[in-house]
């Protein structure tokens, strides 16, 4: 018989052993696993193998014979009856679409120049573990029989509200804070609450393709709005889509170009939103982890934040593995967010929240951010020195350095080859929705560019670039 064929019996099941044997053999025959002519064990031998009474197997064989699925030939044994050919069904893995293949490439690593992840040193695990165990013992959370607050643990929401007031000049109440599983989760929660299906949305051009895909999946009509040295071009947005119901911005440092949205344009966006009844999502992906000067105040701190929904996360400052983020909403939306959180999008594990809250309360979070800023600044300066030595053109862009490439340079091909050498820069071209505006370039993450490796990595990277661009 086919070695892949096995009969598994469940002696606790309501279905009789005879019927379980009959079904197992019948399914194997119908699927083609047991081909026509295959000889089956005698009912005495099969009974011995399965440790069941011989009459149990004999009865199963008789039912299969009655169904014309097997034949008996006396001394020739029992065989599978002739049947139409059926190829054995092999489960096939679903093929990933274009977006998910690109998403996997974007998150491959860790590797030199990779975006979106902290330094290779990672989370201070001992401190975090201590905060977690201490808080769980103190609160007795593990012995609780109550459902946690779907908005998030109060301790965590208090710490986030306090941190925002100090670092981002954004004063809010814990009741306005909702804990999520990261930025994407916060975006999904927000879009579900707002219910803007079919409406237009301003999206920075270039902009984060995960955000763009999320907006498309939420059935919004994305309108690309160009970005310059002062951030998103609000005049262009008002001219092309004055009736948009939403604008998604990275005002702190635009991703991927690195410009900060000027005060004049911030006020212009808020005036437009107030006049048209539109909403603004502030993607504060860097938070206070800005390397040049003091972080710009959160956009939600202006105009009492009545039209701004602020989304942040701990992915860059602590670790993306935490899957922890937050949304801060205007007071009038707090009830709607509470209802959706309670029924469709509750906060992630309280264990992680309570540990993070303790980590923040004890001052470890602020110290970690300061240390990372010093480290990233030094690594960025080292990377820029290597680029300067090669007469390259670049600009600082948040936690990345944007390396300009000649027009027409195949930045995606350059990245694919670089990935075979443990380097993972991001091609600038994939951040554009409109091919007419597309520019080639490489975004080199500075968090994952340790000084001891950067010289050799740059040498190998420019060898690849020279092959494609010279």
Order of alpha helices (4+ residues) and beta strands (2+ residues): alpha-beta-alpha-alpha-beta-beta-alpha-alpha-alpha-beta-alpha-beta-alpha-beta-beta-alpha-beta-alpha-beta-beta-beta-alpha-alpha-alpha-beta-beta-alpha-beta-beta-alpha
